Each structure stands twice: as C-alpha cells, then as structure tokens.
Amino acid sequence: MKKISKLLICLLVIGSVGISCSDLEEINNNPRDITAGQLEVDFQHVGSKYKPIFESIYQYTPAWSYQLQQNLNADVYSGYMTNPRPFVAGANNTTYNLVSGWNNFIWSVPYSNVMNNVKSISDLTQEDFPTLHAVALILKVEAMHRVSDVFGPIVYTNFGDIENAGVYDSQQAAYNAFFADLDTAVANLMADIDSERFAAFDLSYGGNYTNWVKVANSLRLRLAIRISKVDPAKAKLEGEKALSQSLGVMAVNADSFFVNSALDHPLSVIDNSWGDIRMNASMESILVGYDDSRIGNYFDTSVDYAGEYKGIRNGLPLLSGYTDELAQKEDYIGFSTMNESVKTSSVQLMTAAEVHFLKAEAALRGWSGAGDAQTNYEMGITTSFEQRGASGAAAYIADATSTPADYVDPVTPSNNATALSNVTIAWNAADTNEIKLEKIITQKWIAMFPEGQEAWSEFRRTGYPKIFPVVSNQSGGIVDTNTQIRRIPFVDSELSTNASGVAAAVSLLGGPDNAGTRLWWDTGGPNF
C-alpha cells in the first residue's frame, strides 16, 4: 500500500478544515503498521475480529439468518427438527423444492464474517503472533468444512488472492488444506502453550491454549473419519496423527467446544417467539423407542397431547383440507418444542461425547491409538448422559431389546410410518462391523443434538441413523426420496458474480449442480 502524499493532502484540505500538516502523520500511516508495544497493550485491533467469527460459524443474530443458514436445511435434513408451517405453500427446502434466496446465507455468512476476519487476523499476526494466528486457523477450519460439506468445492486456498480470486478448490483439495491449516495451528500453539494472549477474546476456553490444541486434534479426527471411505490411507494418517498428539483429543465434557456469547441462542427465537420449529418424527421414533432419558433434556412434551413427545414428519406439503399455511401450522404447533436447556445454553459445535464415538469408529477401522471400540462407544453414551444431566446410563447401555418405535401422526394418519431400523443399544461383539457402525452413528447422532450440520453430514456418509424420508418430494426427480438430499447447489450470488468460477467448480463436483449429486466423501458404497 503506497503512502498518501502529505503535501497533496495539505494542498487539498488545510485551508478548508483547519488541519495542520503535522497532524497528518497519523492519517499517512498504514493502519497495519502498529508497533509491537501497541500490540502488547491490548491487541484490540486484532481481538475485536474474533467475536464475529465465533458468532457466525452459524449466525446468532438476526435469528432468521441462522434459520436460513442452517435451520431450514441441515437441522431438518438431519432428522432433528421439522417446521410445523409449510412455508411457500409447502414448496420449500424441506420438500426439496429449494429456495435459492434462502440458501445464499449458507455461503455468504461464513465468507463475510469468518473468512474476511480470519484473513485480517492472519495478515496482522502470522509472523509476529503465531498463537493468535493459530486460533484463527482452527476457527476457519471449523467454519469452512461445514460449508464444503454443504456444497462440495469451495473457495478456500485462493481466498484473498487477487490473481486467483473466485477459483474453487475441489473438496479433496479443500480437505487437504484443512489438515495443513490444523498442522500449522497445533505447531504454533505448542510452541507457546502457556501464553495468555488470547484470554480477552476467547468465547470458548478463556484463552487456554491446551484446550484449543484438543479442539484441533478432535476436529482433525472428525475430518479424517469423514474421508475414511473415499481416501482410507489419508484418513488413517490424519486420524492417527490426531490420536497420537501429546495433548490428545477431547475426553471429558469440560473439553467440549461451545461458543459462549451474550447473544440469545437463535433457536430460542425460532422456537419460542415464532413457533417455526418442532421435534422431528425421527427423533421421536428413536428416543421414545429407546426409552432414552435424555429426551426430556432435548424436548418438552406436547401441549396438545399431554405427557407425549410428538414429532412431525419431515417434508410436509400443504396438506389436503388446509386452505393456507397458518391453518396447518395451528394443528402442528402444539407438538414438542425444544427444552429450554437446549435454547438457552451456549452454542454447541463439538462435544467430548462425539469424539468418543469417532474413536469407536476409528477402532473399527483399525487405526492405531484409537483403543477399544466397545469401550469408546459406551464412554460416548456415558459422557452424553453426563453432559445432559440424565440418569440411567448404565441400564441404557445394557439394553439389548429396545428398538426405534413406529411413528404415529395424530393429525394426519397418512403420515404414519413404520420404524426403519431394528438396531438395539447394547454392544454385541458378535455383530458385523456394519451393525456396530449403525449403533455408533445412531448414538453419536443422539449425542450431537442440536448440531444438525454435522448430523446431516454423517447421515450422508454412512446412511445412519435410518431417518424417515420426506412426505412430499418436490424436486422433480432430481432427488431420490429414499436416498434423500445430498447437497445444496451453488448459490445465486456466486452464479451472478463468479460464473466462470462456478462452472469450473461444477466440473470438480463430478456431477450436475443439483441436490441429488453426491459429494466427494459421500461414496454411497458400503461402509466396510
């Protein structure tokens, strides 16, 4: 950046605003040319950029932004939640008649609020303050792997590169870059692990870098498992790296990754104020069928059906007999809302329970350092029960008879559905690896609630848990009803401003730019 000519500024403004040339020294300085002494005082010029990153991995406020960024796609596709109102007369994302204007937020929020701020932080800290740079990298990977897991190819390694602006990475290249960024982050943090420089800006761990290394290792393990079917050698390498790192992965609930913002949880607005989201029928089937005591920590019983937990089938159209959306919403709004502990707690991004289930699958795949699959599986359940303050974990783990329940819709009987799985809870060493994996993923799915993005990704990767298909598929044949939706097409804002980049991205995708095309790691083949 060239410095502004002091003489030129003087000639232009000295007479009109009464400013002296000596006062222009501050204007003439590059705002990034801040002395080390100034940085040591409070780091505010850097620290202030972390808050919007934390609060935009999914966006807290306004709540409708989160509703479009995640709630009316991944939270529903995961089988966690359902909207009681059939938006756009039932022709919306949940029925696979995708609303392109809604989906822009999945892309725009992380690029505007995460990637831009990470770039600024990196420019200011990469050379002289590597631990601050490290946390920014971890947050970037956490945010952007979610974006890739929605669209596939993304702009990642070329972000901020003027010459290559808008050039997408394939999903495989993006994942390799995620692993490389985690390498840098862990190395930087380990070199100055006791520093407290980040404490004033940390919305998760109070500046404790040991916890951030555990986040990086756990995130690496998550991503390694994600690619275990499509690139098993790379997956094993990265997974074993995570498991062997000296500070380890998340193990207890105090290690879990939450964002502790002063802002309201967006689900509290969407659920309480608007009545726009309720329990999904798949959650009812699995939690009620398993007599899972965590259900009361997740949902409240129905207002309309006393003492019962009632979910709604996904993908409801405007049903026969209803004249408008609000009339249909009125008949379903009394189904189970989310419990206040879900909506008032900090935003959950990754838990120790999830990591135990990741280790259980790693053990099934024979990765060194993963330990025993059954031990990890049972520890995952126990840790989740402890997180939720639920009782009866030991009896639950030993239950070899309970299975998901059939679903009954008391409003519209045509929505009734037979349970799709007969898998039980108790570990059985004689089971095939496929049955063991279904148990692991089903219990991980329960434990990760309400984080629908990760749950949807794991459903697509493994096919588990077996969740009910949409009642109405309005994709025009693009999405198979039983296979369910695989991705979101590239967004309008990119198509209008970066058409050539999107065209190249589609070639990297390996299929048409629609909701039925599988992502790179979504092989559709057997899990073992």
C-alpha positions as CSV (number, residue, x, y, z in Angstrom):
1,M,0.0,0.0,0.0
2,K,1.5,3.3,-1.0
3,K,1.6,6.1,1.5
4,I,-0.6,9.2,0.8
5,S,1.4,12.3,-0.1
6,K,1.3,14.6,2.9
7,L,1.9,17.6,0.6
8,L,-1.1,16.7,-1.6
9,I,-3.4,16.3,1.4
10,C,-2.2,19.7,2.8
11,L,-3.0,21.4,-0.5
12,L,-6.4,19.9,-0.6
13,V,-7.7,20.2,2.9
14,I,-5.5,22.6,5.1
15,G,-7.5,25.7,4.2
16,S,-10.9,24.2,4.4
17,V,-10.8,22.2,7.7
18,G,-8.0,23.9,9.6
19,I,-5.8,20.8,10.0
20,S,-2.1,21.2,10.2
21,C,0.4,19.2,8.2
22,S,1.9,17.8,11.4
23,D,-1.5,16.4,12.3
24,L,-1.5,14.3,9.1
25,E,1.2,11.9,10.3
26,E,-1.4,9.5,11.7
27,I,-3.5,9.7,8.5
28,N,-0.4,9.0,6.5
29,N,0.4,5.7,8.4
30,N,-0.8,2.3,7.2
31,P,-3.2,1.2,9.9
32,R,-1.4,-2.2,9.9
33,D,1.9,-0.5,10.8
34,I,1.3,-0.9,14.6
35,T,4.2,-1.2,16.9
36,A,4.9,-4.3,18.9
37,G,4.4,-2.1,22.0
38,Q,0.9,-1.1,21.0
39,L,0.1,-4.7,20.2
40,E,1.2,-5.8,23.7
41,V,-1.1,-3.3,25.3
42,D,-4.5,-4.9,24.4
43,F,-4.4,-6.4,20.9
44,Q,-7.9,-4.9,20.4
45,H,-7.3,-4.2,16.7
46,V,-6.8,-8.0,16.3
47,G,-9.0,-9.3,19.1
48,S,-12.2,-7.5,18.0
49,K,-12.2,-9.6,14.8
50,Y,-12.7,-12.9,16.7
51,K,-16.1,-12.2,18.0
52,P,-17.9,-12.1,14.6
53,I,-16.1,-15.3,13.7
54,F,-17.3,-17.2,16.8
55,E,-20.8,-15.9,16.3
56,S,-21.0,-16.7,12.6
57,I,-19.9,-20.3,12.4
58,Y,-23.6,-20.3,12.5
59,Q,-25.0,-16.9,12.9
60,Y,-26.6,-15.9,16.2
61,T,-28.4,-12.8,15.1
62,P,-30.6,-12.0,13.4
63,A,-32.3,-15.3,14.1
64,W,-33.8,-15.5,10.6
65,S,-30.2,-15.6,9.3
66,Y,-29.5,-18.8,11.2
67,Q,-32.9,-20.1,10.2
68,L,-31.8,-19.8,6.5
69,Q,-28.1,-20.6,7.0
70,Q,-28.8,-24.0,8.8
71,N,-32.2,-24.5,10.4
72,L,-34.3,-24.9,7.2
73,N,-31.7,-27.2,5.7
74,A,-29.3,-29.2,7.8
75,D,-31.3,-29.2,11.1
76,V,-34.2,-30.6,9.1
77,Y,-32.3,-32.9,6.8
78,S,-30.6,-34.5,9.8
79,G,-33.8,-35.7,11.2
80,Y,-33.6,-33.5,14.3
81,M,-36.2,-30.8,13.7
82,T,-39.2,-30.0,11.4
83,N,-41.1,-26.8,10.6
84,P,-44.8,-27.0,11.5
85,R,-45.6,-24.4,8.9
86,P,-45.4,-25.5,5.2
87,F,-43.5,-22.4,4.0
88,V,-44.2,-21.2,0.5
89,A,-47.4,-23.4,0.4
90,G,-45.1,-26.4,1.0
91,A,-42.8,-25.7,-1.9
92,N,-39.6,-25.1,0.1
93,N,-36.2,-26.6,1.1
94,T,-37.8,-29.3,3.3
95,T,-39.8,-30.7,0.3
96,Y,-36.7,-30.4,-1.9
97,N,-38.2,-27.5,-3.9
98,L,-35.1,-25.5,-3.0
99,V,-35.5,-21.8,-2.4
100,S,-32.3,-20.3,-3.8
101,G,-32.7,-17.0,-1.9
102,W,-32.7,-18.9,1.4
103,N,-29.5,-20.8,0.5
104,N,-27.4,-17.8,-0.2
105,F,-26.9,-17.4,3.6
106,I,-25.2,-20.8,3.9
107,W,-22.4,-19.3,1.7
108,S,-22.5,-15.5,2.4
109,V,-22.4,-15.6,6.3
110,P,-19.2,-17.6,6.6
111,Y,-17.4,-15.8,3.8
112,S,-18.4,-12.3,5.0
113,N,-18.0,-12.9,8.7
114,V,-15.5,-15.7,9.1
115,M,-13.1,-15.8,6.1
116,N,-12.8,-12.0,5.9
117,N,-11.9,-11.7,9.5
118,V,-9.6,-14.6,9.5
119,K,-7.7,-13.1,6.6
120,S,-7.4,-9.8,8.5
121,I,-6.2,-11.6,11.7
122,S,-3.7,-13.7,9.7
123,D,-2.2,-10.6,8.0
124,L,-1.7,-9.0,11.4
125,T,-0.5,-12.0,13.4
126,Q,1.0,-14.6,11.1
127,E,4.7,-13.6,11.5
128,D,4.9,-12.0,15.0
129,F,2.0,-13.5,17.0
130,P,1.6,-17.1,15.7
131,T,-0.7,-18.3,18.5
132,L,-3.3,-15.7,17.6
133,H,-3.0,-16.8,14.0
134,A,-3.4,-20.5,15.2
135,V,-6.8,-20.0,16.8
136,A,-8.0,-18.1,13.7
137,L,-7.0,-21.1,11.6
138,I,-8.8,-23.6,13.8
139,L,-12.0,-21.4,13.7
140,K,-11.6,-21.2,9.9
141,V,-11.4,-24.9,9.5
142,E,-14.4,-25.4,11.8
143,A,-16.5,-23.0,9.8
144,M,-15.4,-23.8,6.3
145,H,-15.5,-27.6,6.5
146,R,-19.2,-27.1,7.2
147,V,-19.6,-25.0,4.0
148,S,-17.7,-27.6,2.0
149,D,-19.9,-30.3,3.5
150,V,-23.0,-28.5,2.1
151,F,-21.7,-27.5,-1.4
152,G,-18.6,-29.7,-2.1
153,P,-15.9,-27.5,-3.9
154,I,-15.4,-24.1,-2.2
155,V,-13.1,-21.1,-2.4
156,Y,-10.6,-21.7,0.3
157,T,-6.9,-21.7,-0.6
158,N,-7.4,-18.9,-3.1
159,F,-9.5,-16.7,-0.8
160,G,-7.9,-13.2,-0.7
161,D,-5.6,-13.9,-3.6
162,I,-6.3,-11.2,-6.1
163,E,-4.9,-13.1,-9.1
164,N,-6.9,-16.2,-8.4
165,A,-10.0,-14.7,-6.7
166,G,-13.0,-16.9,-7.1
167,V,-11.1,-20.1,-8.0
168,Y,-12.6,-23.0,-6.2
169,D,-10.8,-25.9,-4.6
170,S,-12.1,-29.4,-5.2
171,Q,-13.5,-30.9,-1.9
172,Q,-10.5,-33.2,-1.7
173,A,-8.1,-30.2,-2.1
174,A,-10.1,-28.3,0.5
175,Y,-9.8,-31.1,3.0
176,N,-6.1,-31.4,2.4
177,A,-5.9,-27.7,3.1
178,F,-7.9,-28.1,6.3
179,F,-5.4,-30.7,7.5
180,A,-2.5,-28.4,6.6
181,D,-4.0,-25.5,8.5
182,L,-4.5,-27.7,11.6
183,D,-0.8,-28.7,11.3
184,T,0.2,-25.0,11.5
185,A,-2.2,-24.3,14.3
186,V,-1.1,-27.1,16.5
187,A,2.6,-26.3,15.9
188,N,2.1,-22.7,16.7
189,L,0.2,-23.3,19.9
190,M,2.6,-26.0,21.2
191,A,5.5,-23.5,20.8
192,D,3.9,-21.1,23.3
193,I,1.3,-23.2,25.0
194,D,1.2,-21.2,28.3
195,S,0.6,-17.8,26.7
196,E,-2.5,-16.0,27.9
197,R,-2.6,-13.6,25.0
198,F,-5.9,-14.8,23.7
199,A,-7.8,-14.8,27.0
200,A,-9.6,-11.5,26.5
201,F,-11.1,-12.6,23.1
202,D,-11.8,-16.3,23.7
203,L,-15.6,-17.1,23.8
204,S,-14.9,-20.8,24.4
205,Y,-12.0,-21.6,26.7
206,G,-10.9,-18.4,28.4
207,G,-7.6,-18.3,26.5
208,N,-6.5,-21.8,27.4
209,Y,-4.3,-23.0,24.5
210,T,-4.3,-26.6,25.7
211,N,-8.0,-26.8,25.1
212,W,-7.5,-25.3,21.6
213,V,-5.0,-28.0,20.7
214,K,-7.5,-30.6,21.8
215,V,-10.1,-28.9,19.6
216,A,-7.7,-29.0,16.6
217,N,-6.9,-32.7,17.3
218,S,-10.6,-33.6,17.6
219,L,-11.5,-31.7,14.5
220,R,-8.7,-33.5,12.6
221,L,-10.2,-36.8,13.8
222,R,-13.7,-35.8,12.7
223,L,-12.4,-34.8,9.2
224,A,-10.3,-38.0,9.0
225,I,-13.3,-40.2,9.7
226,R,-15.3,-38.1,7.2
227,I,-13.0,-39.2,4.3
228,S,-12.4,-42.7,5.6
229,K,-14.4,-44.4,2.8
230,V,-13.1,-42.3,-0.1
231,D,-9.4,-42.0,0.9
232,P,-8.7,-44.5,3.6
233,A,-4.9,-44.1,3.6
234,K,-5.1,-40.3,4.1
235,A,-7.8,-40.8,6.7
236,K,-5.8,-43.2,8.7
237,L,-2.7,-41.0,8.5
238,E,-4.6,-37.9,9.8
239,G,-6.6,-39.8,12.3
240,E,-3.6,-41.4,13.9
241,K,-1.9,-38.0,13.9
242,A,-4.8,-36.7,15.9
243,L,-4.8,-39.6,18.3
244,S,-1.1,-39.6,18.9
245,Q,-0.6,-35.8,19.5
246,S,0.7,-35.3,23.1
247,L,-2.2,-33.2,24.4
248,G,-4.8,-35.6,22.9
249,V,-8.4,-35.1,21.9
250,M,-11.5,-34.1,23.9
251,A,-12.1,-36.6,26.7
252,V,-14.4,-35.0,29.3
253,N,-17.3,-32.6,29.0
254,A,-15.1,-29.7,30.1
255,D,-13.2,-30.1,26.9
256,S,-16.2,-29.7,24.7
257,F,-16.3,-26.8,22.2
258,F,-19.1,-24.3,22.8
259,V,-19.4,-20.6,21.9
260,N,-20.4,-18.6,25.0
261,S,-21.9,-15.5,23.6
262,A,-24.0,-12.9,25.4
263,L,-26.5,-13.1,22.5
264,D,-29.6,-15.2,22.6
265,H,-29.4,-18.7,21.1
266,P,-31.2,-18.3,17.7
267,L,-33.3,-21.4,18.4
268,S,-34.9,-19.6,21.3
269,V,-36.4,-17.1,18.9
270,I,-37.3,-19.5,16.1
271,D,-38.9,-22.0,18.6
272,N,-40.3,-19.7,21.3
273,S,-41.2,-16.5,19.5
274,W,-42.1,-17.7,16.0
275,G,-43.1,-21.3,16.6
276,D,-41.3,-22.2,13.4
277,I,-39.5,-25.4,14.5
278,R,-40.5,-28.6,16.4
279,M,-39.3,-32.1,17.1
280,N,-38.8,-34.3,14.1
281,A,-40.6,-37.6,13.8
282,S,-37.3,-39.5,13.5
283,M,-36.2,-38.1,16.9
284,E,-39.5,-39.3,18.4
285,S,-39.1,-42.7,16.9
286,I,-35.6,-43.2,18.1
287,L,-35.7,-41.5,21.5
288,V,-39.1,-42.9,22.5
289,G,-38.3,-46.4,21.2
290,Y,-35.1,-46.5,23.2
291,D,-36.8,-45.1,26.3
292,D,-33.9,-42.6,26.3
293,S,-34.0,-40.4,29.4
294,R,-32.2,-37.6,27.5
295,I,-35.4,-36.9,25.7
296,G,-36.6,-34.6,28.5
297,N,-33.4,-32.6,28.2
298,Y,-33.9,-32.2,24.5
299,F,-37.7,-31.7,24.1
300,D,-40.8,-30.8,26.1
301,T,-43.9,-33.0,26.0
302,S,-46.6,-31.9,23.6
303,V,-49.1,-29.2,24.6
304,D,-51.8,-30.9,22.6
305,Y,-51.1,-34.5,23.6
306,A,-50.4,-34.5,27.3
307,G,-47.5,-36.5,28.5
308,E,-46.4,-37.5,25.0
309,Y,-43.4,-36.4,23.0
310,K,-44.7,-35.7,19.5
311,G,-42.6,-35.1,16.4
312,I,-43.6,-34.0,12.8
313,R,-42.7,-35.8,9.6
314,N,-40.2,-34.0,7.5
315,G,-41.2,-32.5,4.2
316,L,-44.9,-31.8,4.7
317,P,-46.6,-30.2,1.8
318,L,-49.7,-28.0,2.2
319,L,-51.9,-31.0,3.2
320,S,-55.3,-31.7,1.8
321,G,-58.1,-30.0,3.6
322,Y,-56.0,-26.9,4.6
323,T,-56.6,-23.6,2.9
324,D,-53.4,-21.9,4.0
325,E,-50.1,-22.4,5.7
326,L,-51.1,-20.9,9.1
327,A,-54.1,-23.1,9.4
328,Q,-51.9,-26.2,9.0
329,K,-49.3,-24.7,11.4
330,E,-52.0,-24.3,14.0
331,D,-52.6,-28.0,14.1
332,Y,-48.9,-28.9,14.5
333,I,-47.6,-26.1,16.6
334,G,-48.7,-27.9,19.8
335,F,-46.2,-30.8,19.1
336,S,-43.0,-31.0,21.1
337,T,-40.8,-27.9,21.4
338,M,-37.2,-28.0,22.3
339,N,-36.4,-27.9,26.0
340,E,-35.1,-24.5,27.3
341,S,-31.8,-26.0,28.3
342,V,-31.1,-26.5,24.5
343,K,-32.1,-23.0,23.6
344,T,-30.5,-21.0,26.4
345,S,-27.2,-22.9,26.6
346,S,-24.2,-21.8,24.7
347,V,-24.0,-22.9,21.0
348,Q,-22.6,-26.4,20.7
349,L,-20.1,-27.1,18.0
350,M,-18.3,-30.3,19.2
351,T,-18.5,-32.4,22.3
352,A,-16.4,-34.9,24.1
353,A,-19.2,-37.5,23.5
354,E,-18.8,-37.1,19.7
355,V,-15.1,-37.6,20.0
356,H,-15.6,-40.9,21.9
357,F,-17.8,-42.1,19.1
358,L,-15.2,-41.0,16.5
359,K,-12.7,-43.1,18.4
360,A,-15.1,-46.1,18.4
361,E,-15.3,-45.9,14.6
362,A,-11.6,-45.4,14.3
363,A,-11.1,-48.6,16.3
364,L,-13.4,-50.5,14.0
365,R,-11.2,-49.3,11.1
366,G,-8.1,-50.5,12.9
367,W,-6.4,-47.1,13.5
368,S,-3.6,-47.1,15.9
369,G,-4.2,-45.2,19.2
370,A,-8.0,-45.5,18.9
371,G,-8.4,-48.0,21.8
372,D,-11.3,-50.5,22.0
373,A,-14.4,-49.9,20.0
374,Q,-16.9,-51.0,22.7
375,T,-15.1,-49.0,25.4
376,N,-15.3,-45.9,23.3
377,Y,-18.9,-46.5,22.3
378,E,-20.0,-46.9,25.9
379,M,-17.9,-44.0,27.1
380,G,-19.6,-41.8,24.4
381,I,-23.0,-42.7,25.8
382,T,-22.0,-42.1,29.4
383,T,-20.4,-38.8,28.6
384,S,-23.5,-37.7,26.7
385,F,-25.7,-38.6,29.6
386,E,-23.4,-36.7,32.0
387,Q,-23.5,-33.7,29.7
388,R,-27.3,-33.6,29.7
389,G,-27.7,-34.4,33.4
390,A,-29.6,-37.5,32.5
391,S,-29.9,-40.6,34.6
392,G,-29.8,-44.3,33.8
393,A,-26.8,-44.5,31.5
394,A,-25.7,-48.0,32.7
395,A,-29.1,-49.6,32.2
396,Y,-29.4,-47.9,28.8
397,I,-26.0,-49.2,27.7
398,A,-27.1,-52.7,28.7
399,D,-30.4,-52.6,26.8
400,A,-30.4,-55.3,24.2
401,T,-34.1,-55.3,23.3
402,S,-35.3,-51.7,22.7
403,T,-35.5,-50.5,19.1
404,P,-36.8,-47.4,17.4
405,A,-40.6,-47.1,17.5
406,D,-43.2,-46.7,14.7
407,Y,-44.4,-43.2,14.2
408,V,-48.0,-42.1,14.5
409,D,-49.2,-38.7,13.4
410,P,-52.4,-37.9,15.4
411,V,-53.4,-35.1,13.0
412,T,-52.8,-36.8,9.6
413,P,-52.7,-40.6,9.8
414,S,-51.4,-40.9,6.2
415,N,-48.1,-39.6,7.6
416,N,-47.7,-42.6,9.9
417,A,-44.5,-44.6,9.3
418,T,-43.0,-47.9,10.4
419,A,-39.6,-47.7,12.1
420,L,-36.8,-48.1,9.6
421,S,-34.3,-49.9,11.9
422,N,-34.3,-52.7,14.4
423,V,-30.9,-52.0,15.8
424,T,-30.6,-52.2,19.6
425,I,-28.3,-50.3,22.0
426,A,-26.2,-52.9,23.8
427,W,-22.8,-53.7,22.2
428,N,-22.5,-57.2,20.8
429,A,-19.1,-58.4,19.9
430,A,-20.6,-61.0,17.5
431,D,-22.3,-58.3,15.4
432,T,-20.8,-57.4,12.0
433,N,-18.9,-54.2,11.7
434,E,-21.8,-52.7,9.7
435,I,-24.2,-53.3,12.6
436,K,-21.6,-52.0,15.1
437,L,-21.3,-48.9,12.9
438,E,-25.0,-48.3,12.8
439,K,-25.0,-48.4,16.6
440,I,-22.1,-46.0,16.9
441,I,-23.6,-43.5,14.4
442,T,-27.1,-43.7,15.9
443,Q,-25.8,-43.0,19.4
444,K,-23.5,-40.2,18.0
445,W,-26.5,-38.7,16.3
446,I,-28.4,-38.6,19.5
447,A,-25.4,-37.1,21.4
448,M,-24.7,-34.4,18.9
449,F,-28.2,-32.8,19.1
450,P,-28.9,-30.0,18.2
451,E,-26.0,-29.6,15.8
452,G,-27.8,-30.5,12.6
453,Q,-25.0,-29.8,10.2
454,E,-22.7,-32.5,11.5
455,A,-25.6,-34.9,11.9
456,W,-26.7,-34.4,8.3
457,S,-23.1,-34.9,7.1
458,E,-22.7,-38.2,9.0
459,F,-26.1,-39.4,7.7
460,R,-25.0,-38.9,4.2
461,R,-21.6,-40.5,4.7
462,T,-22.9,-43.7,6.4
463,G,-26.7,-43.9,5.9
464,Y,-27.2,-43.9,9.7
465,P,-29.3,-43.4,11.6
466,K,-32.1,-44.5,9.3
467,I,-34.4,-41.5,9.3
468,F,-37.8,-41.1,7.7
469,P,-37.9,-39.7,4.1
470,V,-39.9,-36.6,3.2
471,V,-43.6,-36.9,2.9
472,S,-43.6,-34.8,-0.3
473,N,-40.7,-34.8,-2.7
474,Q,-41.0,-31.7,-5.0
475,S,-37.6,-32.0,-6.6
476,G,-38.9,-33.0,-10.0
477,G,-37.0,-36.3,-9.9
478,I,-33.6,-34.7,-9.0
479,V,-33.5,-36.1,-5.5
480,D,-34.4,-39.7,-4.8
481,T,-36.9,-39.9,-1.9
482,N,-35.3,-42.8,-0.2
483,T,-31.7,-41.7,-0.8
484,Q,-32.7,-38.2,0.4
485,I,-31.0,-34.9,-0.3
486,R,-27.2,-34.9,-0.8
487,R,-26.1,-31.3,-1.1
488,I,-27.2,-27.7,-1.8
489,P,-26.5,-26.3,-5.3
490,F,-24.1,-23.3,-5.7
491,V,-25.8,-20.1,-4.7
492,D,-27.2,-17.3,-6.8
493,S,-24.7,-14.7,-5.5
494,E,-21.8,-16.8,-6.9
495,L,-23.6,-17.6,-10.2
496,S,-24.1,-13.9,-10.8
497,T,-20.7,-12.6,-9.8
498,N,-18.4,-15.6,-10.4
499,A,-19.9,-17.6,-13.2
500,S,-16.6,-18.9,-14.5
501,G,-15.5,-20.0,-11.1
502,V,-18.8,-21.9,-10.5
503,A,-18.5,-23.5,-13.9
504,A,-15.1,-24.8,-13.0
505,A,-16.4,-25.9,-9.6
506,V,-19.1,-28.0,-11.2
507,S,-16.5,-29.8,-13.2
508,L,-14.8,-30.6,-9.9
509,L,-18.0,-31.7,-8.4
510,G,-18.2,-34.7,-10.7
511,G,-21.9,-34.4,-11.4
512,P,-24.6,-31.8,-12.1
513,D,-25.0,-28.8,-9.8
514,N,-28.1,-30.1,-8.1
515,A,-29.3,-31.5,-4.8
516,G,-29.0,-35.1,-5.9
517,T,-25.3,-35.1,-6.7
518,R,-23.1,-36.8,-4.0
519,L,-20.1,-35.0,-2.5
520,W,-16.6,-36.4,-2.8
521,W,-16.7,-38.2,0.5
522,D,-20.3,-39.3,0.0
523,T,-19.4,-42.5,-1.9
524,G,-22.7,-44.3,-1.4
525,G,-20.9,-47.6,-1.2
526,P,-20.5,-50.0,1.7
527,N,-19.0,-48.6,4.9
528,F,-16.6,-51.6,5.3
